[in-house]
Amino acid sequence: MTDSNERNMTTETPVGQLKIASAKAPITPQNERRTQNGKFTLAQLRQTDGLIPLQSGTNQFDSQKVSKYK
């Protein structure tokens, strides 16, 4: 089976179990794993796991409609 076939295969997840995504990342000569396009290392991507996006703490996307009842 080729790598492209393995990536496109889907498997059934038993009820009540988590489905975890994984990717095969090649190791560079500096012993780093890079993403498929080679732009980021997996360590760089994991650095942002604990950050909360700004929009979750603002009302940026709330309705701007003025209330009739004051």
C-alpha positions in Angstrom: 0.0 0.0 0.0 1.4 3.4 -0.9 1.6 6.5 1.4 -1.2 8.3 -0.5 -3.5 5.3 -0.1 -2.8 5.2 3.6 -3.6 8.9 4.0 -7.0 8.5 2.3 -8.1 5.4 4.2 -10.8 5.9 6.8 -11.5 3.5 9.6 -14.5 3.1 11.8 -14.1 4.4 15.4 -15.8 2.2 18.0 -18.6 4.0 19.9 -17.3 5.8 23.0 -13.7 6.1 21.9 -11.8 9.1 20.8 -10.6 9.4 17.2 -7.1 10.8 17.1 -5.6 12.2 13.9 -2.0 11.5 13.2 0.4 12.3 10.5 3.7 10.9 9.4 6.2 13.7 9.4 9.7 13.2 7.9 12.7 13.9 10.2 15.2 16.5 8.9 18.9 16.4 9.4 18.6 18.6 12.4 16.4 15.9 14.0 13.2 18.0 13.6 9.9 16.8 12.3 8.4 19.1 9.7 4.8 19.5 8.3 4.0 18.1 4.9 4.8 21.4 3.1 8.0 21.8 5.2 7.1 25.2 6.5 6.8 24.5 10.2 8.2 22.0 12.6 5.8 20.1 14.8 7.4 21.7 17.9 6.5 25.1 16.4 2.9 24.1 15.9 2.6 22.7 19.4 3.7 26.0 20.9 0.3 27.5 20.1 -1.8 24.7 21.6 -2.4 26.6 24.9 -3.2 30.0 23.3 -6.8 31.2 23.2 -7.7 33.2 20.1 -8.4 36.9 20.6 -11.9 36.6 19.2 -13.0 34.3 22.0 -12.5 37.1 24.5 -14.1 40.0 22.5 -17.5 41.0 21.3 -16.1 41.6 17.8 -18.8 39.4 16.1 -21.8 40.3 18.3 -24.7 42.0 16.7 -24.5 45.7 16.2 -28.3 46.1 16.2 -29.5 48.7 18.6 -32.0 47.4 21.2 -35.5 48.9 21.0 -36.0 48.6 24.8 -33.7 50.8 26.9 
